[in-house]
Amino acid sequence: MSNNEKFRNKYGRWALVTGASDGIGKDFVCELARRGFNLVLVARRKSILEEIGSKLRKENSIEIQVIEADLSDSNDTKKVILNTKNLDIGLIVLAAGFGTSGEFISISIENELNMIDLNCRAVVELTHSFANKFKQNKKGGIVLFGSILGFQGVARTANYAATKAFVQSFAEGIRSELKPFNVNLVSVAPGPVNSGFAGRANMQMGSAQSPEGIANETLNALGKKTTVRPGFLSKLLGYSLSTLPRFGRSIILNKIMSEMTGKK
Ligand SMILES: NC(=O)c1ccc[n+]([C@@H]2O[C@H](COP(=O)([O-])OP(=O)(O)OC[C@H]3O[C@@H](n4cnc5c(N)ncnc54)[C@H](OP(=O)(O)O)[C@@H]3O)[C@@H](O)[C@H]2O)c1
């Protein structure tokens, strides 16, 4: 039996990926297609999802379903749960998320609350629903997204860093709860990655890694590690920062964030 077959047997034939239209989520879609999973792709830009889907259907003998959903809207999150209830989904990758930058009191509160809805509330709601299903099936896998920014407070992206601290803490806690039911969970804590993220967050990244390879490394760590720092840059930054006390990490990241947002 090939490694891909073993991996599919462990989690089931179907995987669901949110944030599938771009960046890291899209890398997961390509890697899971390569591993032979049927896929549910979720994001707001349906035409891009259809394009990715038809390319991957041709290249791999897999089924792909597309769901257009704004996951910052709880009704759309429920729609995703409802529309997938008859599929044998055994793996979920909740990559949809965005960041913001600037002094918290000067930026749009609506956008900040929308970010909490997407980065935190939708993650909790989808995880709750699928983890229950996985517990019943006695198998399943969950991939959540923290960030290098989620291990301390960071000025000029305070609320985004806090959403990622929330996900990291949530992931660590429920990972232990789910383990006895043969349900694996891993949190991904990337450093800077070249994707649609920086543009939407209005940040200029100096060095950043490609999203390519993040999925492979993460899926290989699922069931083995609590947190993955994917790629060389994430590891270098993550491990160097982790040698510092929390306030020291904040000082360094505050400075980096000032440079990334053009405030010297
Ligand atoms: N890039 C980085 O430097 C970095 C670093 C650390 C952690 N992360 C985390 O990694 C994850 C993936 O980020 P990325 O770099 O791949 O960003 P990205 O390239 O901007 O992709 C974000 C994805 O989320 C989807 N999305 C955004 N808003 C949505 C909404 N309201 N409802 C449904 N889908 C939505 C986008 O699709 P549509 O626009 O089509 O909806 C897109 O597919 C995020 O959770 C991010 O916080 C990224």
The ligand as an SDF file (V2000), in Angstrom:
LIG
                    3D

 48 52  0  0  0  0  0  0  0  0999 V2000
    0.5730   34.7060    4.5490 N   0  0  0  0  0  0  0  0  0  0  0  0
    1.1470   34.8290    5.7340 C   0  0  0  0  0  0  0  0  0  0  0  0
    2.1830   35.5150    5.8820 O   0  0  0  0  0  0  0  0  0  0  0  0
    0.5680   34.1330    6.9260 C   0  0  0  0  0  0  0  0  0  0  0  0
    1.3670   34.0390    8.0710 C   0  0  0  0  0  0  0  0  0  0  0  0
    0.8470   33.4030    9.1930 C   0  0  0  0  0  0  0  0  0  0  0  0
   -0.4330   32.8610    9.1680 C   0  0  0  0  0  0  0  0  0  0  0  0
   -1.1820   32.9860    8.0370 N   0  0  0  0  0  0  0  0  0  0  0  0
   -2.5490   32.4110    8.0700 C   0  0  0  0  0  0  0  0  0  0  0  0
   -2.6700   31.4320    7.0720 O   0  0  0  0  0  0  0  0  0  0  0  0
   -4.0140   31.3680    6.6060 C   0  0  0  0  0  0  0  0  0  0  0  0
   -4.0230   31.4500    5.0840 C   0  0  0  0  0  0  0  0  0  0  0  0
   -3.5090   32.7040    4.6890 O   0  0  0  0  0  0  0  0  0  0  0  0
   -2.9090   32.9740    3.2270 P   0  0  0  0  0  0  0  0  0  0  0  0
   -1.5480   33.5010    3.3740 O   0  0  0  0  0  0  0  0  0  0  0  0
   -3.1250   31.7970    2.3620 O   0  0  0  0  0  0  0  0  0  0  0  0
   -3.8550   34.1890    2.7800 O   0  0  0  0  0  0  0  0  0  0  0  0
   -4.5330   34.4900    1.3650 P   0  0  0  0  0  0  0  0  0  0  0  0
   -3.6170   34.1400    0.2510 O   0  0  0  0  0  0  0  0  0  0  0  0
   -5.0210   35.9010    1.4730 O   0  0  0  0  0  0  0  0  0  0  0  0
   -5.7760   33.4910    1.3240 O   0  0  0  0  0  0  0  0  0  0  0  0
   -6.8500   33.6580    2.1830 C   0  0  0  0  0  0  0  0  0  0  0  0
   -7.9660   32.7330    1.7610 C   0  0  0  0  0  0  0  0  0  0  0  0
   -9.0740   32.9460    2.6410 O   0  0  0  0  0  0  0  0  0  0  0  0
  -10.2410   33.1830    1.8730 C   0  0  0  0  0  0  0  0  0  0  0  0
  -11.1100   34.1050    2.5670 N   0  0  0  0  0  0  0  0  0  0  0  0
  -10.8390   35.3720    2.9570 C   0  0  0  0  0  0  0  0  0  0  0  0
  -11.9090   35.9320    3.5270 N   0  0  0  0  0  0  0  0  0  0  0  0
  -12.8920   34.9910    3.5100 C   0  0  0  0  0  0  0  0  0  0  0  0
  -14.2360   34.9580    3.9680 C   0  0  0  0  0  0  0  0  0  0  0  0
  -14.8100   36.0280    4.5640 N   0  0  0  0  0  0  0  0  0  0  0  0
  -14.9500   33.8340    3.7930 N   0  0  0  0  0  0  0  0  0  0  0  0
  -14.4070   32.7580    3.1830 C   0  0  0  0  0  0  0  0  0  0  0  0
  -13.1340   32.7240    2.7440 N   0  0  0  0  0  0  0  0  0  0  0  0
  -12.3900   33.8310    2.9080 C   0  0  0  0  0  0  0  0  0  0  0  0
   -9.7330   33.7810    0.5690 C   0  0  0  0  0  0  0  0  0  0  0  0
  -10.6290   33.5110   -0.4940 O   0  0  0  0  0  0  0  0  0  0  0  0
  -11.7100   34.5340   -1.0660 P   0  0  0  0  0  0  0  0  0  0  0  0
  -11.0680   35.8840   -1.1240 O   0  0  0  0  0  0  0  0  0  0  0  0
  -12.0050   33.9320   -2.4190 O   0  0  0  0  0  0  0  0  0  0  0  0
  -12.8620   34.4490   -0.1420 O   0  0  0  0  0  0  0  0  0  0  0  0
   -8.4470   32.9910    0.3570 C   0  0  0  0  0  0  0  0  0  0  0  0
   -8.7390   31.7710   -0.2770 O   0  0  0  0  0  0  0  0  0  0  0  0
   -4.7590   32.5190    7.2680 C   0  0  0  0  0  0  0  0  0  0  0  0
   -5.4890   32.0150    8.3670 O   0  0  0  0  0  0  0  0  0  0  0  0
   -3.6470   33.4310    7.7600 C   0  0  0  0  0  0  0  0  0  0  0  0
   -4.0210   34.1580    8.9060 O   0  0  0  0  0  0  0  0  0  0  0  0
   -0.7210   33.5940    6.9090 C   0  0  0  0  0  0  0  0  0  0  0  0
  1  2  1  0
  2  3  2  0
  2  4  1  0
  4  5  1  0
  4 48  2  0
  5  6  2  0
  6  7  1  0
  7  8  2  0
  8  9  1  0
  8 48  1  0
  9 10  1  0
  9 46  1  0
 10 11  1  0
 11 12  1  0
 11 44  1  0
 12 13  1  0
 13 14  1  0
 14 15  2  0
 14 16  1  0
 14 17  1  0
 17 18  1  0
 18 19  2  0
 18 20  1  0
 18 21  1  0
 21 22  1  0
 22 23  1  0
 23 24  1  0
 23 42  1  0
 24 25  1  0
 25 26  1  0
 25 36  1  0
 26 27  1  0
 26 35  1  0
 27 28  2  0
 28 29  1  0
 29 30  1  0
 29 35  2  0
 30 31  1  0
 30 32  2  0
 32 33  1  0
 33 34  2  0
 34 35  1  0
 36 37  1  0
 36 42  1  0
 37 38  1  0
 38 39  2  0
 38 40  1  0
 38 41  1  0
 42 43  1  0
 44 45  1  0
 44 46  1  0
 46 47  1  0
M  CHG  2   8   1  16  -1
M  END
$$$$
